[in-house]
Amino acid sequence: MLEFIQTLDWQILSAIQSLQNPFLDALMPRLTVLGNAGIFWILVALVLLMIPKTRRCGIAMAIALLLTLLMGNCLLKPLIARPRPFSMDSAISILIPPPEDFSFPSGHTYSGIASAIILWRFNRKLGIPAMILAIMIAFTRLYLMLHFPSDIFGGVLLGILCAYLGIHFTKFIYRKNRS
């Protein structure tokens, strides 16, 4: 099964590489930066935390982002220690400085998906563009040969889990404060 997934990963990456052109080569590095260290999503959460009307959403996002950091960066990445695609094939040259951490799961993906789901849950008008942005950022990671498709899939699953936990921990906090 693992061999099948690895073969499929390389086939998908190969198909994505066929999309390469000067416009996308210029756009993708600029777009992927929005997901670096989750900073964009952290800033969104901080803005939401400052506005009383959106504070609950900001709390849920902050919790989810903290959970993605702990589960993704601190636990899964070092535990699985999967190399990145560009590091496995010397013929691959990448358009940005090479990340130094491991590949699975994709941090850009789990922070974006978790944040977008929470935004959608609290405000669909914000959630839809956030989800589009999160998906676009995840795609940049494939285009730039920084992640395998299964890394992105793992990031989506972790993002969904952390969004769910963030929303439910926030409900618990608000219920506890009412008592």
C-alpha positions in Angstrom: 0.0 0.0 0.0 2.8 2.4 0.9 4.5 1.8 -2.4 1.2 2.5 -4.2 0.8 5.8 -2.4 4.4 6.8 -3.2 4.0 6.0 -6.8 0.7 7.9 -7.0 2.4 10.9 -5.2 5.1 11.0 -7.8 2.6 10.7 -10.7 0.5 13.5 -9.4 3.6 15.7 -8.8 4.7 15.0 -12.4 1.3 16.0 -13.8 1.4 19.2 -11.8 4.9 20.0 -13.1 3.5 19.9 -16.6 1.6 23.1 -15.7 4.9 25.0 -15.2 5.1 28.4 -17.0 6.7 31.7 -16.3 3.5 33.3 -14.9 3.0 30.5 -12.4 6.7 30.3 -11.6 6.4 33.9 -10.5 3.1 33.6 -8.7 3.5 30.4 -6.7 6.5 31.6 -4.6 4.6 34.8 -3.7 1.4 32.9 -2.8 3.1 30.2 -0.8 4.6 32.8 1.5 1.2 33.6 2.9 1.3 30.2 4.6 4.8 30.5 6.1 4.7 29.7 9.8 0.9 30.2 9.8 1.6 33.9 10.2 -1.2 35.1 7.9 -3.7 32.9 9.8 -2.3 34.0 13.1 -2.8 37.6 12.2 -6.4 36.9 11.1 -7.0 35.2 14.5 -5.5 38.2 16.4 -7.7 40.7 14.5 -10.7 38.6 15.3 -9.7 38.4 19.0 -9.6 42.2 19.2 -13.2 42.6 18.0 -15.8 41.7 20.6 -18.3 40.5 17.9 -15.7 38.1 16.4 -13.8 37.1 19.5 -15.3 33.6 19.8 -14.1 32.9 16.2 -10.7 34.2 17.1 -10.5 32.0 20.1 -11.4 29.0 18.1 -8.8 29.8 15.5 -6.1 30.4 18.1 -6.9 27.1 19.7 -6.9 25.3 16.4 -3.6 26.9 15.3 -2.0 26.0 18.6 -3.2 22.4 18.2 -1.9 22.2 14.6 1.5 23.4 15.8 1.6 20.8 18.6 0.3 17.9 16.6 1.8 18.7 13.3 5.2 20.4 13.9 6.0 19.0 17.3 4.7 15.5 17.0 4.0 14.2 13.5 6.7 15.9 11.4 9.6 14.6 13.6 7.9 11.3 14.2 7.3 10.5 10.6 10.4 12.4 9.3 9.4 12.2 5.7 11.9 13.9 3.3 10.5 16.5 0.9 10.2 15.7 -2.8 12.9 18.1 -4.0 15.4 16.5 -1.6 14.8 13.0 -3.0 15.7 13.9 -6.6 18.7 16.0 -7.4 17.2 16.9 -10.8 14.6 19.0 -9.1 15.3 22.6 -8.6 13.0 24.7 -6.5 12.0 28.3 -6.8 12.3 29.3 -3.1 14.8 28.6 -0.4 14.4 25.0 0.7 12.5 24.4 3.9 14.5 22.6 6.6 11.8 20.6 8.3 10.1 17.4 7.3 7.4 17.0 4.7 4.5 15.1 6.4 2.0 16.6 7.1 1.9 20.0 5.3 1.9 22.8 7.8 0.8 25.4 5.2 -2.2 23.1 4.6 -3.2 22.2 8.1 -3.1 25.8 9.4 -5.0 27.1 6.4 -7.6 24.5 6.4 -8.2 24.7 10.1 -8.5 28.5 9.9 -10.8 28.4 6.9 -13.1 25.9 8.4 -13.5 27.9 11.6 -14.0 31.1 9.6 -16.7 29.4 7.5 -18.3 28.0 10.7 -18.6 31.5 12.2 -19.0 33.6 9.0 -19.6 32.0 5.7 -18.8 35.2 3.8 -15.3 35.1 5.2 -15.0 31.4 5.2 -15.4 30.9 1.5 -12.6 33.1 0.4 -10.5 31.8 3.2 -11.0 28.2 2.0 -10.1 29.2 -1.6 -6.9 30.8 -0.3 -6.1 27.8 1.9 -6.6 25.5 -1.1 -4.5 27.7 -3.3 -1.7 27.8 -0.8 -1.8 24.0 -0.5 -1.5 23.7 -4.2 1.6 26.0 -4.3 3.3 23.4 -2.1 2.8 20.8 -4.8 3.7 23.1 -7.6 6.9 24.1 -5.9 7.8 20.4 -5.2 7.9 21.0 -1.4 5.3 18.4 -0.5 3.8 15.2 -1.8 0.0 15.0 -2.4 -0.3 12.6 0.6 1.4 15.4 2.7 -1.4 17.7 1.6 -4.0 15.1 2.3 -2.6 14.6 5.8 -2.6 18.3 6.3 -6.2 18.5 5.3 -7.2 15.8 7.8 -5.2 17.4 10.6 -6.7 20.8 9.8 -10.2 19.4 9.9 -9.5 17.7 13.3 -8.0 20.8 14.8 -10.8 23.0 13.5 -13.3 20.6 15.1 -11.4 20.6 18.4 -10.9 24.4 18.3 -14.7 25.0 17.9 -15.6 22.5 20.6 -13.0 23.8 23.1 -14.3 27.3 22.5 -17.9 26.2 23.1 -16.7 24.5 26.3 -14.9 27.7 27.5 -18.0 29.8 26.8 -20.2 27.4 28.6 -17.9 27.2 31.6 -17.7 31.0 31.8 -21.5 31.3 31.9 -21.7 29.0 34.9 
